[in-house]
Amino acid sequence: MTKNKSHQSFNQDQKKVLILSSLGGALEYYDFIIYIYLTNIIEKLFFAQNTPYIGTLKTLAIFSIGYLLRPLGGLVFSHFGDRYGRKVVFILTVLFMAIPSLGIGLLPTTAQIGWLAPMMLLIFRMLQGLALGGEIPAAITFVSEHVAGYRQGFSLATLFVGINLGMLLASGVITVISSLYSEQELYTFAWRIPFILGGLFGCGSLFLRFYLNETAVFQALHDTERQKIPVVTLMRESWRQVLQGMFLISVASVCVFVFLYWPQYLHQYFDYDFAMLMRVNTIGTLICSLLIILGGLLVDRFGPRPIYLISTALLVVFGYGLFWLVGLHSMGWVIVSYLSLSAIFCMLPSAYSIMLTEFFSTPVRYSGIAMSYNLAYALFGGLSPLIFTIMIESLHSSFAPGIYLTFVAFISWCVCYRMNNITFKTDKN
């Protein structure tokens, strides 16, 4: 019976949820990560008065602050999501993401308005951090509840493919911009184009989400089952699961930052051509999207925990080596390193999402996923740019980030291994 059910086709409502959630996530994630692809330009336009090291730290610190505010965003938005429904949050997060993106695109530089420019840049990034803190946990909750117990690995994989396509869109836009305009034009006006496009994409995402329906699981909750303050109930009854979830996601958050930062990292520390790196990054992100689908199918076949343990073990063994390869100063080895990391990473998103979904009951599910997810991205992914930069400077080694990736992967593997007393509904015997 289970076997037949796993091969059923999605109904029309489920197809709509998967398509619109993935597409909306792509447009919103584009708005958030376009910043990291332009750090070199932003540093010179907003922190030119500082030394290169301090300027880089300040630019990346503003990126990190967006991540550090994600737990607060998750706390606020998940309260409304667990009290009033998942769909309402989908609408609010778009506004908090798109308007700041447009604001950054129109923001005067430090040379034009002085210290107010980096201050406004910081505020806009803080708002985007709040939005992303609610967006991805809402999407995981929304999709998993629409397809509960039914091809969840594949379904959640499509959601992360959508998020990955946001990276692809950002990478593609930067690739086109850097190819069409000279370096002087990029610094003069062309850097604004991706942010302004992001604001327009946000309007499209807002329109799409009005067509989504609330999940049947949430609608079935009685008023007495809805918690007055969901996060209080969560931390009283499920704080251990929150910590476990945080460590499960931590390694994925570091990997995501590596994908985002590699073009800038390889250009700055190994002197690779930035335009060529963006082309490789664009193609690599597309391949990574296809591999995430494969990862979702593997999770449906073998269960989330075994796939997660294999993926993190591979990162422990090969994490540092992937950074060492790029030091061979060959674009061929850069491609091998990028694709190898993609192949390992692709198994993580569906696996940890299913485990998170089963950790928490419906009345606090969104709050639990949001807390776990955003703590991981704030403490591990969000601090990665600063940790990478400081480790490279302190250890005098451009390969130092590989040590951090290996360390976090080892912690994640240990946490998952210690969960051998937990049986997930989707695990296979």
C-alpha positions as a Python dict, from the first residue, in 0.01 Angstrom:
ca = {
    (1, 'M'): (0, 0, 0),
    (2, 'T'): (281, 242, 91),
    (3, 'K'): (464, 156, -225),
    (4, 'N'): (163, 238, -442),
    (5, 'K'): (98, 563, -261),
    (6, 'S'): (455, 679, -314),
    (7, 'H'): (401, 651, -688),
    (8, 'Q'): (75, 843, -704),
    (9, 'S'): (67, 1167, -900),
    (10, 'F'): (36, 1500, -723),
    (11, 'N'): (-313, 1649, -733),
    (12, 'Q'): (-374, 1994, -882),
    (13, 'D'): (-355, 2176, -547),
    (14, 'Q'): (-25, 2008, -459),
    (15, 'K'): (121, 2092, -800),
    (16, 'K'): (20, 2456, -756),
    (17, 'V'): (178, 2467, -410),
    (18, 'L'): (506, 2318, -534),
    (19, 'I'): (531, 2545, -838),
    (20, 'L'): (427, 2872, -674),
    (21, 'S'): (621, 2812, -352),
    (22, 'S'): (937, 2730, -547),
    (23, 'L'): (902, 3021, -786),
    (24, 'G'): (819, 3267, -508),
    (25, 'G'): (1115, 3142, -304),
    (26, 'A'): (1345, 3190, -603),
    (27, 'L'): (1244, 3552, -649),
    (28, 'E'): (1271, 3631, -279),
    (29, 'Y'): (1605, 3456, -228),
    (30, 'Y'): (1745, 3646, -526),
    (31, 'D'): (1672, 3969, -340),
    (32, 'F'): (1863, 3855, -33),
    (33, 'I'): (2182, 3711, -183),
    (34, 'I'): (2249, 3953, -469),
    (35, 'Y'): (2447, 4156, -212),
    (36, 'I'): (2720, 3894, -166),
    (37, 'Y'): (2796, 3885, -539),
    (38, 'L'): (2862, 4260, -533),
    (39, 'T'): (3065, 4283, -211),
    (40, 'N'): (3379, 4402, -387),
    (41, 'I'): (3193, 4695, -545),
    (42, 'I'): (2988, 4775, -233),
    (43, 'E'): (3308, 4781, -25),
    (44, 'K'): (3465, 5046, -248),
    (45, 'L'): (3149, 5256, -275),
    (46, 'F'): (3048, 5252, 91),
    (47, 'F'): (3374, 5187, 281),
    (48, 'A'): (3644, 5337, 60),
    (49, 'Q'): (3789, 5537, 352),
    (50, 'N'): (3897, 5217, 531),
    (51, 'T'): (4189, 4983, 468),
    (52, 'P'): (4105, 4690, 237),
    (53, 'Y'): (4094, 4445, 530),
    (54, 'I'): (3867, 4664, 745),
    (55, 'G'): (3654, 4756, 443),
    (56, 'T'): (3604, 4388, 362),
    (57, 'L'): (3515, 4311, 723),
    (58, 'K'): (3257, 4593, 737),
    (59, 'T'): (3099, 4492, 406),
    (60, 'L'): (3074, 4127, 510),
    (61, 'A'): (2957, 4226, 859),
    (62, 'I'): (2652, 4395, 703),
    (63, 'F'): (2586, 4073, 512),
    (64, 'S'): (2622, 3877, 837),
    (65, 'I'): (2386, 4108, 1026),
    (66, 'G'): (2114, 4012, 780),
    (67, 'Y'): (2173, 3652, 886),
    (68, 'L'): (2197, 3734, 1257),
    (69, 'L'): (1853, 3896, 1247),
    (70, 'R'): (1696, 3586, 1096),
    (71, 'P'): (1609, 3432, 1437),
    (72, 'L'): (1419, 3749, 1530),
    (73, 'G'): (1240, 3744, 1195),
    (74, 'G'): (1159, 3378, 1241),
    (75, 'L'): (1028, 3448, 1591),
    (76, 'V'): (799, 3728, 1475),
    (77, 'F'): (670, 3569, 1155),
    (78, 'S'): (632, 3220, 1301),
    (79, 'H'): (410, 3361, 1576),
    (80, 'F'): (165, 3481, 1310),
    (81, 'G'): (214, 3164, 1107),
    (82, 'D'): (125, 2933, 1395),
    (83, 'R'): (-156, 3158, 1518),
    (84, 'Y'): (-321, 3279, 1198),
    (85, 'G'): (-192, 3059, 916),
    (86, 'R'): (104, 2994, 690),
    (87, 'K'): (-24, 3190, 391),
    (88, 'V'): (-38, 3531, 560),
    (89, 'V'): (334, 3509, 637),
    (90, 'F'): (410, 3432, 273),
    (91, 'I'): (258, 3771, 184),
    (92, 'L'): (435, 3972, 456),
    (93, 'T'): (784, 3837, 395),
    (94, 'V'): (775, 3942, 29),
    (95, 'L'): (715, 4305, 125),
    (96, 'F'): (999, 4302, 378),
    (97, 'M'): (1234, 4167, 112),
    (98, 'A'): (1140, 4353, -204),
    (99, 'I'): (1113, 4710, -70),
    (100, 'P'): (1465, 4712, 84),
    (101, 'S'): (1608, 4564, -237),
    (102, 'L'): (1464, 4855, -432),
    (103, 'G'): (1592, 5090, -162),
    (104, 'I'): (1950, 4963, -195),
    (105, 'G'): (1930, 5001, -572),
    (106, 'L'): (1840, 5369, -530),
    (107, 'L'): (2070, 5439, -232),
    (108, 'P'): (2329, 5721, -269),
    (109, 'T'): (2688, 5620, -189),
    (110, 'T'): (2917, 5740, 91),
    (111, 'A'): (3078, 5990, -146),
    (112, 'Q'): (2736, 6148, -198),
    (113, 'I'): (2577, 6153, 150),
    (114, 'G'): (2854, 6046, 389),
    (115, 'W'): (2799, 5814, 686),
    (116, 'L'): (2424, 5799, 620),
    (117, 'A'): (2485, 5574, 319),
    (118, 'P'): (2632, 5273, 507),
    (119, 'M'): (2376, 5329, 785),
    (120, 'M'): (2086, 5303, 539),
    (121, 'L'): (2253, 5002, 375),
    (122, 'L'): (2263, 4836, 716),
    (123, 'I'): (1895, 4909, 785),
    (124, 'F'): (1785, 4770, 449),
    (125, 'R'): (1985, 4452, 507),
    (126, 'M'): (1836, 4416, 855),
    (127, 'L'): (1485, 4426, 709),
    (128, 'Q'): (1579, 4162, 454),
    (129, 'G'): (1724, 3944, 727),
    (130, 'L'): (1395, 3963, 916),
    (131, 'A'): (1205, 3864, 601),
    (132, 'L'): (1426, 3567, 519),
    (133, 'G'): (1391, 3448, 878),
    (134, 'G'): (1022, 3395, 812),
    (135, 'E'): (1031, 3297, 446),
    (136, 'I'): (1218, 2967, 420),
    (137, 'P'): (1078, 2806, 740),
    (138, 'A'): (730, 2907, 622),
    (139, 'A'): (796, 2745, 286),
    (140, 'I'): (924, 2422, 445),
    (141, 'T'): (619, 2408, 674),
    (142, 'F'): (379, 2497, 392),
    (143, 'V'): (508, 2237, 147),
    (144, 'S'): (552, 1957, 402),
    (145, 'E'): (197, 2002, 534),
    (146, 'H'): (48, 2000, 185),
    (147, 'V'): (226, 1672, 102),
    (148, 'A'): (252, 1522, 453),
    (149, 'G'): (378, 1163, 441),
    (150, 'Y'): (371, 1167, 62),
    (151, 'R'): (689, 1194, -149),
    (152, 'Q'): (819, 1456, 93),
    (153, 'G'): (1181, 1422, -14),
    (154, 'F'): (1104, 1510, -375),
    (155, 'S'): (850, 1778, -277),
    (156, 'L'): (1089, 1960, -44),
    (157, 'A'): (1364, 1921, -302),
    (158, 'T'): (1156, 2125, -550),
    (159, 'L'): (1132, 2399, -288),
    (160, 'F'): (1510, 2412, -247),
    (161, 'V'): (1556, 2399, -622),
    (162, 'G'): (1344, 2715, -631),
    (163, 'I'): (1570, 2877, -371),
    (164, 'N'): (1870, 2758, -569),
    (165, 'L'): (1721, 2912, -882),
    (166, 'G'): (1720, 3240, -691),
    (167, 'M'): (2098, 3196, -663),
    (168, 'L'): (2109, 3103, -1032),
    (169, 'L'): (1909, 3411, -1127),
    (170, 'A'): (2137, 3631, -918),
    (171, 'S'): (2448, 3471, -1061),
    (172, 'G'): (2310, 3503, -1414),
    (173, 'V'): (2219, 3869, -1371),
    (174, 'I'): (2567, 3950, -1235),
    (175, 'T'): (2724, 3753, -1519),
    (176, 'V'): (2530, 3955, -1777),
    (177, 'I'): (2594, 4287, -1604),
    (178, 'S'): (2968, 4223, -1567),
    (179, 'S'): (2987, 4123, -1934),
    (180, 'L'): (2788, 4417, -2074),
    (181, 'Y'): (2943, 4698, -1870),
    (182, 'S'): (3299, 4810, -1810),
    (183, 'E'): (3444, 4821, -1459),
    (184, 'Q'): (3395, 5197, -1446),
    (185, 'E'): (3030, 5164, -1549),
    (186, 'L'): (2977, 4896, -1284),
    (187, 'Y'): (3102, 5130, -1013),
    (188, 'T'): (2912, 5428, -1155),
    (189, 'F'): (2561, 5291, -1205),
    (190, 'A'): (2537, 4930, -1327),
    (191, 'W'): (2573, 4780, -976),
    (192, 'R'): (2228, 4921, -898),
    (193, 'I'): (2050, 4725, -1173),
    (194, 'P'): (2038, 4385, -992),
    (195, 'F'): (1887, 4543, -678),
    (196, 'I'): (1622, 4735, -872),
    (197, 'L'): (1534, 4418, -1062),
    (198, 'G'): (1500, 4248, -723),
    (199, 'G'): (1234, 4496, -617),
    (200, 'L'): (1041, 4425, -935),
    (201, 'F'): (1079, 4048, -888),
    (202, 'G'): (934, 4091, -539),
    (203, 'C'): (617, 4243, -682),
    (204, 'G'): (583, 3937, -906),
    (205, 'S'): (629, 3704, -610),
    (206, 'L'): (363, 3893, -411),
    (207, 'F'): (115, 3847, -695),
    (208, 'L'): (185, 3473, -717),
    (209, 'R'): (127, 3405, -350),
    (210, 'F'): (-228, 3532, -346),
    (211, 'Y'): (-316, 3215, -539),
    (212, 'L'): (-194, 2976, -267),
    (213, 'N'): (-438, 2799, -31),
    (214, 'E'): (-389, 2751, 342),
    (215, 'T'): (-278, 2401, 447),
    (216, 'A'): (-552, 2156, 546),
    (217, 'V'): (-350, 2050, 852),
    (218, 'F'): (-355, 2403, 992),
    (219, 'Q'): (-720, 2459, 903),
    (220, 'A'): (-810, 2142, 1093),
    (221, 'L'): (-670, 2283, 1419),
    (222, 'H'): (-932, 2388, 1671),
    (223, 'D'): (-901, 2733, 1825),
    (224, 'T'): (-815, 2571, 2158),
    (225, 'E'): (-517, 2393, 1996),
    (226, 'R'): (-364, 2715, 1865),
    (227, 'Q'): (-112, 2839, 2117),
    (228, 'K'): (-143, 3194, 2246),
    (229, 'I'): (233, 3239, 2227),
    (230, 'P'): (363, 2942, 2023),
    (231, 'V'): (732, 3002, 2094),
    (232, 'V'): (675, 2976, 2470),
    (233, 'T'): (511, 2635, 2426),
    (234, 'L'): (790, 2536, 2187),
    (235, 'M'): (1074, 2621, 2424),
    (236, 'R'): (896, 2464, 2720),
    (237, 'E'): (824, 2132, 2549),
    (238, 'S'): (1065, 2095, 2255),
    (239, 'W'): (1384, 2293, 2325),
    (240, 'R'): (1602, 1983, 2276),
    (241, 'Q'): (1456, 1933, 1929),
    (242, 'V'): (1528, 2299, 1850),
    (243, 'L'): (1897, 2250, 1936),
    (244, 'Q'): (1914, 1924, 1741),
    (245, 'G'): (1754, 2092, 1442),
    (246, 'M'): (1998, 2383, 1463),
    (247, 'F'): (2300, 2152, 1448),
    (248, 'L'): (2147, 1947, 1166),
    (249, 'I'): (2114, 2260, 953),
    (250, 'S'): (2445, 2422, 1054),
    (251, 'V'): (2662, 2242, 798),
    (252, 'A'): (2417, 2321, 517),
    (253, 'S'): (2424, 2690, 614),
    (254, 'V'): (2803, 2697, 583),
    (255, 'C'): (2788, 2518, 245),
    (256, 'V'): (2535, 2771, 114),
    (257, 'F'): (2764, 3057, 212),
    (258, 'V'): (3056, 2884, 37),
    (259, 'F'): (2851, 2871, -284),
    (260, 'L'): (2766, 3240, -251),
    (261, 'Y'): (3114, 3356, -156),
    (262, 'W'): (3331, 3149, -389),
    (263, 'P'): (3338, 3394, -685),
    (264, 'Q'): (3449, 3678, -456),
    (265, 'Y'): (3678, 3450, -251),
    (266, 'L'): (3857, 3299, -551),
    (267, 'H'): (3894, 3639, -718),
    (268, 'Q'): (4029, 3809, -405),
    (269, 'Y'): (4265, 3541, -275),
    (270, 'F'): (4364, 3346, -588),
    (271, 'D'): (4327, 3613, -858),
    (272, 'Y'): (4089, 3416, -1080),
    (273, 'D'): (3900, 3620, -1339),
    (274, 'F'): (3574, 3732, -1178),
    (275, 'A'): (3365, 3728, -1498),
    (276, 'M'): (3478, 3371, -1570),
    (277, 'L'): (3403, 3270, -1211),
    (278, 'M'): (3050, 3403, -1243),
    (279, 'R'): (2997, 3198, -1559),
    (280, 'V'): (3117, 2884, -1379),
    (281, 'N'): (2901, 2975, -1080),
    (282, 'T'): (2592, 3017, -1296),
    (283, 'I'): (2635, 2681, -1469),
    (284, 'G'): (2733, 2513, -1143),
    (285, 'T'): (2423, 2644, -966),
    (286, 'L'): (2204, 2498, -1240),
    (287, 'I'): (2374, 2159, -1202),
    (288, 'C'): (2338, 2183, -824),
    (289, 'S'): (1963, 2236, -868),
    (290, 'L'): (1932, 1912, -1063),
    (291, 'L'): (2138, 1730, -801),
    (292, 'I'): (1906, 1853, -522),
    (293, 'I'): (1619, 1675, -698),
    (294, 'L'): (1833, 1360, -700),
    (295, 'G'): (1897, 1409, -329),
    (296, 'G'): (1522, 1432, -264),
    (297, 'L'): (1461, 1107, -452),
    (298, 'L'): (1736, 935, -250),
    (299, 'V'): (1574, 1055, 73),
    (300, 'D'): (1237, 914, -40),
    (301, 'R'): (1409, 584, -121),
    (302, 'F'): (1634, 536, 181),
    (303, 'G'): (1505, 775, 447),
    (304, 'P'): (1642, 1111, 570),
    (305, 'R'): (1882, 1001, 844),
    (306, 'P'): (2102, 757, 642),
    (307, 'I'): (2135, 1006, 356),
    (308, 'Y'): (2222, 1288, 596),
    (309, 'L'): (2492, 1080, 767),
    (310, 'I'): (2651, 989, 435),
    (311, 'S'): (2655, 1349, 314),
    (312, 'T'): (2809, 1495, 630),
    (313, 'A'): (3066, 1213, 647),
    (314, 'L'): (3179, 1299, 294),
    (315, 'L'): (3219, 1664, 395),
    (316, 'V'): (3431, 1564, 695),
    (317, 'V'): (3660, 1358, 472),
    (318, 'F'): (3681, 1588, 170),
    (319, 'G'): (3589, 1937, 301),
    (320, 'Y'): (3941, 2074, 335),
    (321, 'G'): (4054, 1909, 12),
    (322, 'L'): (3788, 2095, -188),
    (323, 'F'): (3949, 2424, -83),
    (324, 'W'): (4299, 2292, -147),
    (325, 'L'): (4205, 2208, -506),
    (326, 'V'): (4128, 2570, -596),
    (327, 'G'): (4482, 2663, -490),
    (328, 'L'): (4618, 2471, -789),
    (329, 'H'): (4536, 2782, -997),
    (330, 'S'): (4345, 2593, -1262),
    (331, 'M'): (3988, 2670, -1362),
    (332, 'G'): (3946, 2299, -1428),
    (333, 'W'): (4015, 2217, -1063),
    (334, 'V'): (3781, 2498, -956),
    (335, 'I'): (3504, 2329, -1155),
    (336, 'V'): (3588, 1988, -1004),
    (337, 'S'): (3581, 2138, -654),
    (338, 'Y'): (3252, 2318, -714),
    (339, 'L'): (3076, 2015, -861),
    (340, 'S'): (3206, 1787, -586),
    (341, 'L'): (3069, 2015, -315),
    (342, 'S'): (2739, 2036, -505),
    (343, 'A'): (2710, 1657, -527),
    (344, 'I'): (2766, 1622, -151),
    (345, 'F'): (2547, 1915, -51),
    (346, 'C'): (2251, 1804, -265),
    (347, 'M'): (2163, 1528, -20),
    (348, 'L'): (2122, 1761, 279),
    (349, 'P'): (1818, 1991, 224),
    (350, 'S'): (1541, 1730, 188),
    (351, 'A'): (1691, 1515, 464),
    (352, 'Y'): (1710, 1780, 735),
    (353, 'S'): (1376, 1936, 631),
    (354, 'I'): (1189, 1608, 682),
    (355, 'M'): (1357, 1551, 1018),
    (356, 'L'): (1262, 1903, 1127),
    (357, 'T'): (902, 1857, 1015),
    (358, 'E'): (867, 1543, 1226),
    (359, 'F'): (1036, 1701, 1530),
    (360, 'F'): (746, 1941, 1595),
    (361, 'S'): (366, 1912, 1626),
    (362, 'T'): (134, 2121, 1408),
    (363, 'P'): (56, 2398, 1664),
    (364, 'V'): (427, 2485, 1697),
    (365, 'R'): (571, 2335, 1379),
    (366, 'Y'): (641, 2664, 1203),
    (367, 'S'): (794, 2813, 1520),
    (368, 'G'): (1013, 2506, 1573),
    (369, 'I'): (1140, 2496, 1217),
    (370, 'A'): (1197, 2872, 1215),
    (371, 'M'): (1389, 2867, 1542),
    (372, 'S'): (1612, 2576, 1439),
    (373, 'Y'): (1669, 2703, 1088),
    (374, 'N'): (1744, 3062, 1175),
    (375, 'L'): (1969, 2990, 1472),
    (376, 'A'): (2178, 2769, 1244),
    (377, 'Y'): (2201, 3029, 970),
    (378, 'A'): (2272, 3310, 1216),
    (379, 'L'): (2538, 3136, 1426),
    (380, 'F'): (2705, 2925, 1157),
    (381, 'G'): (2618, 3051, 808),
    (382, 'G'): (2585, 3418, 898),
    (383, 'L'): (2916, 3434, 1080),
    (384, 'S'): (3096, 3240, 806),
    (385, 'P'): (3214, 3548, 612),
    (386, 'L'): (3372, 3697, 924),
    (387, 'I'): (3514, 3363, 1041),
    (388, 'F'): (3655, 3291, 694),
    (389, 'T'): (3819, 3633, 669),
    (390, 'I'): (3963, 3625, 1022),
    (391, 'M'): (4092, 3266, 984),
    (392, 'I'): (4263, 3349, 655),
    (393, 'E'): (4429, 3654, 812),
    (394, 'S'): (4521, 3483, 1141),
    (395, 'L'): (4645, 3151, 998),
    (396, 'H'): (4801, 3315, 690),
    (397, 'S'): (4637, 3050, 475),
    (398, 'S'): (4382, 3096, 200),
    (399, 'F'): (4267, 2738, 261),
    (400, 'A'): (4163, 2808, 624),
    (401, 'P'): (3785, 2812, 547),
    (402, 'G'): (3813, 2441, 466),
    (403, 'I'): (3901, 2375, 831),
    (404, 'Y'): (3583, 2547, 946),
    (405, 'L'): (3364, 2357, 698),
    (406, 'T'): (3514, 2025, 812),
    (407, 'F'): (3466, 2113, 1180),
    (408, 'V'): (3099, 2207, 1140),
    (409, 'A'): (3032, 1897, 927),
    (410, 'F'): (3177, 1679, 1202),
    (411, 'I'): (2950, 1837, 1465),
    (412, 'S'): (2644, 1787, 1243),
    (413, 'W'): (2734, 1424, 1179),
    (414, 'C'): (2775, 1357, 1552),
    (415, 'V'): (2436, 1511, 1636),
    (416, 'C'): (2257, 1307, 1371),
    (417, 'Y'): (2439, 988, 1472),
    (418, 'R'): (2330, 1038, 1834),
    (419, 'M'): (1967, 1047, 1715),
    (420, 'N'): (1967, 670, 1659),
    (421, 'N'): (1680, 634, 1905),
    (422, 'I'): (1449, 838, 1681),
    (423, 'T'): (1253, 668, 1402),
    (424, 'F'): (1121, 895, 1129),
    (425, 'K'): (804, 805, 940),
    (426, 'T'): (994, 832, 613),
    (427, 'D'): (1284, 608, 719),
    (428, 'K'): (1311, 282, 527),
    (429, 'N'): (1373, -57, 685),
}
